[in-house]
Amino acid sequence: MKQNKDMLLKKFAKGKQQETTENNEILNCVIYTRVSSKEQMETNQSLEWQKKYCYEYAIKNKLNINGYFGGTYESAKSDERREFNRMLKFVKASKEKISYILVYSLDRFSRTGDSAIYIASELKKAGINIMAVTQPIDTNSHAGALQQNIQFIFSKYDNDLRRQKTIDGMREKLLRGEWLGCVPRGYSYLKGATKQTIIINKDGELMRQAFEWRANGMTYDQIVAKLGSYGMKMPKQTLTDTFRNIFYMGFISHNLLNGEVIKGNHPALINEELFFRVNELKKTEGFKCNPANDNLPLKIFVKDAETGIPFTGYIVKKKKLYYYKVNKVGIKVNRSMKLMHDKFRELLSYFTVKSSHIEPLKTQLLYTWDNLTQTNTSEKKGLSLQLNSTQEEYRILRKRHALGEVGLDVYQEFKTEMESKIKAVSEKLEDLDKNLSNPKELINYACKLASNLVKIWDLGDFYQKQIFQNMLFPQGLCFDAKINHYRTTKINSVFSYINDLARDTEQTKNGTNHFFDEKSRSVQVKGLEPPRLSAPDPKSGAAANYATPAFCVCKDTVFF
């Protein structure tokens, strides 16, 4: 009677009745294993170890295994993992109710802290518990759930701590001038080196040429096409990023350096002057650059002498006349295209060699080249003897050390000294080996250019003129609006030298200059690069110094 009464009262009870598990009922589970790196996965030891422990736990506790997930490397710092999400989708949608997700430890499940707590909570609502077989916790109680959540939080803390240590180590590496990850195009790591060594590879010269082409006025499309003709495929966007990468200048910039720029241990592919010239083309300091126009090739290339602001150009449509102007508030510099171009032709004429001087000029340049070659040959012989002698001394030192005649401390001291000496002499020999295969052809070509400067400039289109201008005047020109006259501090060292020789040739004809002997001795002493030259200013006649930057006459960049 009492039993029937209890049954009637239960009909009015609230809350969900707790389910009881019969002793013979077998619950279902899945096993999830993971490692954090590819290297750990390839050894496979950790994955097999995790799987073994989870399997033994399932057998011991009479759990039916419905699937294995993971078995690969997935970072636990994010829950956006392919195998992890596949496992979650399976346990929620499985027709056979899954009661447990077995993992080796809770950090194998997740290291995301609050995110892991949320996922565990959602799984628990679906009747699925996370069971760490090495950290068994009864999550059905509040104390057990709290303990599991604390472990999730500590896993995230441990992960953050490791991450910070890794970041600190990476930052220290950068501060030492070492690089992280893949090196830019044109560089490669030296395999087998005891410490990080980055070298310029076979693509390096093409990358350097790309900077030269850009500095000389080539467009990105032209550079991409030109690189393609040499077998190097490079998207336009990649090229844009390349020109802004200070790695090519020998420096390191990285997000971990917090805005600092560090001098790298790798060799510079280009000098700082070339890098800044290339990136000067990207600046817009308060002025707008009109699209390419064959009538205005001097824009941007010419700057106002007083303010340094580049000239831009425009057209008066009614009169169909073109003008150059400095486009900045408070500056009123405005000159006609005809005036600017006539003055530029006048400047080119000053550096143009007379046709009557071409043949003696060629003779002198060949004579100078022969002297340089003879000097290099003598120097190479001396360096070769020095290299052979040092290598033999090094060989004897190694032999004596192997026989126990020389102690380790003495061996190490002299080993470093000899290796440095061998490297320095070898580098000098390599520099002397960089000779032209046909100097006569280059001399003829350079003299032909030097005798037709105005004509070549007149016949070119916008881009050809800009390339030609930048080849002759690497730092551009300044225009003094007060006297309507161009000024420049640097000209191409080759043309400066030719111009200097041509003027000396004329003096020699008049019997006022000992040209051949003096010039040959001068070049012979200073080596391949022409010395700093002085030439009179076209307007005032005063001497102006022209520096000797590392520019060469290149057939690929000049058009007839």
C-alpha positions in Angstrom: 0.0 0.0 0.0 2.8 2.4 0.9 4.7 1.4 -2.3 1.7 2.4 -4.4 1.4 5.7 -2.5 5.1 6.5 -3.3 4.6 5.8 -7.0 1.6 8.2 -7.0 3.6 10.9 -5.3 6.5 10.6 -7.8 4.2 11.8 -10.5 4.2 15.2 -8.9 8.0 15.4 -8.4 10.1 18.1 -10.2 13.6 17.9 -11.7 15.2 15.2 -13.9 15.5 11.8 -12.4 19.1 10.6 -12.2 19.9 7.8 -14.6 21.4 4.7 -13.1 23.9 2.5 -15.0 23.4 -1.2 -14.9 26.5 -3.1 -14.1 26.4 -4.9 -17.4 25.9 -1.7 -19.5 29.0 -0.8 -21.6 29.6 3.0 -22.3 31.1 4.3 -25.5 34.1 6.5 -25.9 36.6 7.9 -28.4 40.3 8.4 -28.1 42.1 11.7 -29.1 45.9 12.0 -29.3 48.1 14.8 -30.6 51.6 16.3 -30.5 52.6 19.9 -31.1 55.2 19.6 -33.8 55.9 17.7 -37.0 59.2 16.4 -35.6 57.4 14.8 -32.7 54.9 13.2 -35.1 57.6 11.7 -37.3 59.2 9.9 -34.3 55.7 8.6 -33.5 56.8 7.7 -30.0 54.6 10.2 -28.1 51.5 9.4 -30.2 51.8 5.7 -29.7 52.4 6.2 -26.0 49.2 8.3 -25.6 47.1 5.8 -27.6 48.4 2.9 -25.5 47.5 4.5 -22.2 44.0 5.5 -23.4 43.4 2.1 -24.8 44.4 0.3 -21.5 42.2 2.7 -19.6 39.2 1.9 -21.8 39.6 -1.8 -21.4 40.1 -1.6 -17.7 36.9 0.5 -17.2 34.9 -1.5 -19.8 34.5 1.3 -22.3 33.7 0.6 -25.9 36.0 2.5 -28.2 34.1 3.9 -31.2 36.9 5.8 -32.9 40.4 7.2 -32.9 41.1 10.8 -33.7 44.2 13.0 -33.9 47.3 11.0 -34.5 49.0 14.0 -35.9 50.6 17.3 -34.9 48.2 20.1 -34.0 48.9 23.2 -31.9 46.7 23.3 -28.8 47.0 27.1 -28.5 44.1 27.3 -30.9 40.9 25.2 -31.0 40.7 25.7 -34.8 42.2 22.2 -35.5 41.1 19.9 -38.2 41.2 16.6 -36.3 40.0 18.2 -33.1 36.9 19.6 -34.8 36.3 16.3 -36.6 36.3 14.6 -33.3 33.9 17.1 -31.7 31.5 16.8 -34.7 31.6 13.0 -34.4 30.8 12.7 -30.7 27.9 15.2 -31.0 26.3 13.5 -34.1 27.0 9.8 -33.3 24.0 7.5 -33.3 25.6 5.5 -30.6 25.8 7.8 -27.5 29.4 8.8 -26.7 30.0 9.2 -23.0 33.7 9.9 -22.8 36.5 11.5 -24.8 39.7 9.9 -23.6 43.0 11.9 -23.7 46.4 11.2 -22.2 46.3 14.5 -20.2 44.1 17.6 -20.3 46.8 19.6 -22.1 46.5 17.1 -25.0 42.8 18.1 -25.3 43.4 21.9 -25.3 45.6 24.7 -23.9 43.2 27.6 -24.6 42.0 28.1 -21.0 38.6 29.7 -21.0 37.8 28.4 -24.5 38.6 24.8 -23.3 36.3 25.3 -20.3 33.5 26.4 -22.6 33.9 23.4 -24.9 34.0 21.0 -21.9 30.8 22.7 -20.5 29.0 22.3 -23.8 30.1 18.7 -24.1 28.9 18.0 -20.6 25.4 19.3 -21.5 25.4 16.7 -24.2 26.4 14.0 -21.7 30.0 13.8 -22.9 32.8 13.9 -20.3 36.5 14.6 -21.0 38.6 12.0 -19.2 42.4 12.5 -18.9 43.6 8.9 -18.2 46.7 10.2 -16.3 44.6 12.7 -14.4 41.3 10.9 -13.7 38.7 13.4 -12.3 35.0 12.8 -11.6 33.6 15.8 -13.4 30.0 14.9 -12.3 30.7 16.7 -9.0 31.2 20.4 -8.6 34.6 19.9 -7.1 35.7 17.6 -10.0 34.5 20.1 -12.6 36.3 22.9 -10.8 39.5 20.9 -10.6 39.3 20.2 -14.4 38.8 23.9 -15.1 41.8 24.8 -13.0 43.9 22.4 -15.0 42.7 23.9 -18.2 43.7 27.4 -16.9 47.1 26.1 -15.8 47.6 24.5 -19.2 47.0 27.8 -20.9 49.3 29.5 -18.5 52.0 27.0 -19.2 51.5 27.5 -22.9 51.7 31.3 -22.6 54.9 30.9 -20.6 56.5 28.7 -23.2 55.4 31.1 -25.9 56.9 34.1 -24.1 60.2 32.2 -23.6 60.2 31.3 -27.3 59.5 34.9 -28.3 62.3 36.2 -26.1 64.7 33.7 -27.6 63.7 34.7 -31.1 64.1 38.4 -30.2 67.5 37.8 -28.8 68.5 36.0 -32.0 67.3 39.0 -34.1 69.2 41.4 -31.8 72.4 39.4 -32.6 71.8 40.1 -36.3 70.5 36.6 -37.1 67.5 36.0 -39.3 64.3 33.9 -38.6 62.6 31.8 -41.2 63.1 31.9 -45.0 65.5 34.5 -46.4 64.4 36.9 -49.2 65.0 36.1 -52.9 68.6 36.3 -53.8 69.9 34.9 -50.5 70.2 31.3 -49.1 71.5 29.7 -45.9 74.9 28.1 -46.2 74.4 24.4 -45.4 76.7 22.7 -42.9 77.8 25.9 -41.3 78.4 25.7 -37.5 76.5 29.0 -37.0 73.9 30.8 -39.1 75.5 31.9 -42.4 73.5 33.7 -45.1 75.1 34.0 -48.6 74.1 35.7 -51.8 73.1 33.0 -54.3 72.8 33.0 -58.1 69.6 35.0 -58.1 71.4 37.8 -56.1 72.8 39.6 -59.1 69.4 39.7 -60.9 67.9 41.1 -57.7 70.6 43.8 -57.6 69.9 44.6 -61.2 66.2 45.0 -60.4 67.0 47.7 -57.9 69.3 49.4 -60.5 66.5 49.3 -63.1 64.0 50.8 -60.7 66.4 53.5 -59.7 66.9 54.3 -63.4 63.2 54.9 -63.9 61.9 51.5 -65.1 58.3 50.7 -64.3 57.3 47.6 -62.3 55.8 46.0 -65.4 59.0 46.5 -67.3 61.1 45.0 -64.5 58.8 42.0 -64.2 59.1 41.4 -67.9 62.9 41.9 -67.9 63.3 39.5 -65.0 61.1 37.0 -66.8 63.4 37.2 -69.9 66.2 36.0 -67.6 64.1 33.1 -66.3 63.1 34.7 -63.0 59.3 34.8 -62.3 58.3 37.4 -59.9 54.8 38.8 -59.4 54.4 42.6 -59.4 53.2 42.7 -55.8 56.2 40.7 -54.6 58.5 43.1 -56.4 56.9 46.0 -54.6 57.6 44.4 -51.2 61.1 43.6 -52.3 62.0 47.2 -53.0 60.9 48.1 -49.5 62.8 45.3 -47.8 65.8 46.6 -45.9 67.2 43.1 -45.7 68.8 43.8 -49.1 70.6 46.7 -47.6 72.1 44.5 -44.8 69.6 45.4 -42.1 66.9 43.4 -40.2 63.4 44.6 -39.5 60.9 42.3 -37.7 57.7 42.6 -35.7 59.5 41.2 -32.7 61.9 44.1 -32.7 59.2 46.5 -31.8 60.0 49.2 -34.3 63.8 48.8 -34.1 66.1 48.2 -37.1 69.2 46.0 -36.5 72.3 45.6 -38.6 72.3 42.0 -39.8 75.1 39.5 -40.1 74.3 38.8 -43.7 76.0 40.6 -46.6 74.3 43.6 -48.2 73.2 43.1 -51.8 72.9 46.9 -52.5 74.2 50.0 -50.8 72.1 52.4 -48.8 72.3 55.1 -51.5 70.7 52.8 -54.1 68.0 51.6 -51.7 66.9 55.2 -50.8 67.0 56.2 -54.5 64.6 53.4 -55.3 62.2 54.2 -52.5 62.4 58.0 -53.2 60.3 57.1 -56.3 57.5 56.0 -54.0 57.3 59.1 -51.9 54.6 61.7 -52.4 55.6 64.6 -50.3 52.7 66.9 -51.0 52.9 66.6 -54.8 51.1 64.5 -57.3 52.9 62.7 -60.1 51.1 62.9 -63.5 51.0 59.7 -65.6 54.0 59.1 -67.9 54.1 61.8 -70.6 56.8 62.0 -73.3 56.7 65.8 -73.1 57.7 65.9 -69.4 60.6 63.4 -68.8 62.3 65.7 -66.2 59.5 65.6 -63.7 60.5 64.1 -60.3 64.1 63.7 -61.6 64.7 67.4 -61.2 64.2 69.1 -57.8 64.1 72.7 -56.8 67.6 73.8 -55.7 66.3 75.8 -52.7 63.7 73.5 -51.2 64.5 70.0 -52.7 60.9 69.6 -53.8 60.6 67.7 -57.1 59.1 69.3 -60.2 55.9 68.0 -61.5 54.3 68.9 -64.9 51.1 70.1 -66.5 49.7 71.4 -69.8 47.9 74.6 -70.6 45.3 73.1 -72.9 44.3 76.3 -74.7 47.8 77.0 -75.8 48.9 73.3 -75.9 52.0 74.3 -73.9 53.7 72.1 -71.3 55.2 73.5 -68.0 57.2 72.2 -65.1 56.3 73.5 -61.6 57.0 72.9 -57.9 53.7 71.8 -56.5 53.7 73.0 -52.9 51.9 75.8 -51.1 54.1 78.9 -50.6 56.6 78.0 -53.4 56.1 79.6 -56.8 58.5 78.0 -59.3 57.1 77.6 -62.8 59.1 77.1 -66.0 58.2 76.2 -69.5 59.1 72.8 -71.0 61.1 74.5 -73.7 63.3 76.4 -71.2 63.9 73.3 -69.0 64.7 71.1 -71.9 67.0 73.6 -73.6 68.9 74.0 -70.4 69.2 70.3 -70.0 70.5 69.8 -73.6 73.0 72.6 -72.8 74.2 70.5 -69.8 74.4 67.3 -71.8 76.4 69.2 -74.5 79.0 70.1 -71.9 79.6 66.4 -71.2 79.5 65.4 -74.9 82.8 64.4 -76.4 83.7 65.9 -79.8 83.8 63.4 -82.7 87.4 64.4 -83.4 88.4 63.2 -79.9 86.8 59.8 -80.1 89.7 57.8 -81.7 92.5 59.2 -79.4 90.1 58.8 -76.5 89.6 55.1 -77.3 93.3 54.6 -77.6 93.9 56.2 -74.2 91.1 54.1 -72.6 92.6 50.9 -74.0 96.0 52.0 -72.9 94.7 52.7 -69.4 92.9 49.3 -69.3 96.1 47.5 -70.3 98.0 49.2 -67.5 95.3 48.1 -65.1 95.4 44.5 -66.3 99.2 44.4 -66.0 98.9 45.7 -62.5 96.2 43.2 -61.6 98.3 40.3 -63.0 101.3 41.3 -60.9 99.1 41.7 -57.8 97.4 38.3 -58.4 100.8 36.6 -58.6 101.8 38.0 -55.3 98.5 37.1 -53.6 98.6 33.6 -55.1 102.1 33.0 -53.6 100.9 34.4 -50.3 97.8 32.2 -50.3 99.8 29.0 -51.1 102.3 29.8 -48.4 99.6 30.4 -45.7 97.8 27.2 -46.8 101.0 25.2 -46.5 101.6 26.6 -43.0 98.1 25.7 -42.0 98.5 22.2 -43.3 101.7 21.7 -41.3 100.0 23.1 -38.1 97.2 20.6 -38.5 99.6 17.8 -39.0 101.7 18.7 -35.9 98.5 19.0 -33.8 97.4 15.5 -35.0 100.8 14.1 -34.0 100.5 15.7 -30.6 103.4 18.1 -31.1 101.1 21.2 -30.7 98.7 21.6 -27.9 95.0 22.4 -28.4 95.1 25.9 -27.0 98.0 26.9 -29.3 96.4 25.1 -32.3 93.1 27.0 -31.8 94.8 30.3 -31.5 96.8 30.0 -34.8 94.0 28.1 -36.6 91.6 31.1 -36.3 94.4 33.5 -37.4 95.4 31.4 -40.4 91.8 30.8 -41.5 91.1 34.6 -41.4 94.2 35.3 -43.4 93.3 32.6 -46.1 89.8 34.0 -46.4 91.0 37.6 -46.8 93.6 36.7 -49.5 91.0 34.6 -51.3 88.5 37.4 -51.4 91.1 39.8 -52.8 91.9 37.3 -55.6 88.2 36.9 -56.4 87.9 40.7 -56.8 90.8 40.8 -59.2 89.3 37.9 -61.2 86.3 40.1 -62.1 87.6 41.2 -65.4 85.7 42.2 -68.6 85.8 39.6 -71.3 85.8 42.3 -74.1 86.9 45.7 -72.8 87.3 47.1 -76.3 83.6 46.5 -77.0 82.6 48.4 -73.8 85.0 51.2 -74.6 83.5 51.6 -78.1 80.0 51.6 -76.7 80.7 54.1 -73.9 82.5 56.5 -76.4 79.6 56.2 -78.8 77.2 57.3 -76.0 79.5 60.0 -74.9 79.6 61.6 -78.4 75.8 61.5 -78.8 74.3 62.4 -75.4 71.8 65.1 -76.7 70.7 63.0 -79.7 70.1 59.8 -77.5 68.0 61.8 -75.0 65.9 63.5 -77.7 65.1 60.1 -79.4 63.9 58.3 -76.3 60.4 58.0 -75.0 59.5 58.9 -71.4 60.9 55.8 -69.7 64.0 55.7 -72.0 64.8 59.3 -71.2 64.4 58.7 -67.4 66.7 55.7 -67.5 69.2 57.7 -69.5 69.0 60.6 -67.1 69.4 58.5 -64.0 72.4 56.7 -65.6 74.2 60.0 -66.2 73.2 61.8 -63.0 72.6 59.1 -60.3 71.3 61.6 -57.7 69.2 63.6 -60.1 69.5 67.3 -60.8 68.7 70.5 -59.0 67.3 73.5 -60.8 68.2 77.0 -59.6 65.2 79.1 -60.5 67.0 82.3 -59.7 69.5 81.9 -62.5 67.7 79.2 -64.6 70.5 76.8 -64.3 71.0 73.1 -63.4 73.2 71.9 -60.6 74.5 68.4 -59.8 76.9 66.9 -57.3 77.3 63.6 -59.0 77.6 62.2 -62.5 78.2 58.7 -63.7 81.9 58.0 -63.0 82.4 56.4 -66.4 81.2 59.5 -68.3 82.9 61.9 -65.9 86.1 60.1 -66.6 85.6 60.1 -70.3 84.8 63.8 -70.3 87.9 64.5 -68.2 90.1 62.5 -70.6 88.6 64.2 -73.7 89.3 67.7 -72.3 92.9 66.7 -71.5 93.2 65.3 -75.0 92.4 68.7 -76.5 95.0 70.3 -74.2 97.5 67.6 -75.3 96.9 68.5 -79.0 97.8 72.1 -78.0 101.0 70.9 -76.2 99.8 72.0 -72.8 99.3 68.7 -71.1 101.3 65.5 -70.4 98.1 63.5 -70.6 99.0 59.9 -71.4 101.7 59.4 -68.8 99.9 61.2 -65.9 96.5 59.6 -66.4 97.9 56.2 -66.7 99.9 56.5 -63.5 96.9 58.0 -61.7 94.6 55.1 -62.6 97.2 52.5 -62.1 97.7 53.6 -58.5 94.0 53.8 -57.6 92.8 50.6 -59.3 89.8 49.9 -61.5 87.4 52.7 -60.1 88.2 56.1 -61.6 89.4 58.7 -59.1 87.3 61.7 -57.9 87.4 64.2 -60.8 87.0 67.9 -61.1 85.2 69.6 -64.0 84.2 73.2 -64.5 80.7 74.2 -63.8 78.9 74.8 -67.2 77.6 78.1 -66.1 80.2 79.7 -63.9 83.4 77.9 -64.9 84.2 77.1 -61.3 85.4 73.7 -60.4 82.9 71.2 -59.2 83.7 67.8 -57.7 82.1 64.7 -59.1 82.0 61.7 -56.9 82.6 58.2 -58.3 79.6 56.0 -57.4 79.5 52.4 -58.4 77.6 52.9 -61.7 78.5 51.3 -65.0 77.4 51.8 -68.6 74.9 49.1 -69.3 73.6 48.3 -72.8 70.4 46.9 -71.5 69.4 50.3 -70.1 70.1 52.6 -73.0 68.0 52.9 -76.2 69.0 54.3 -79.6 
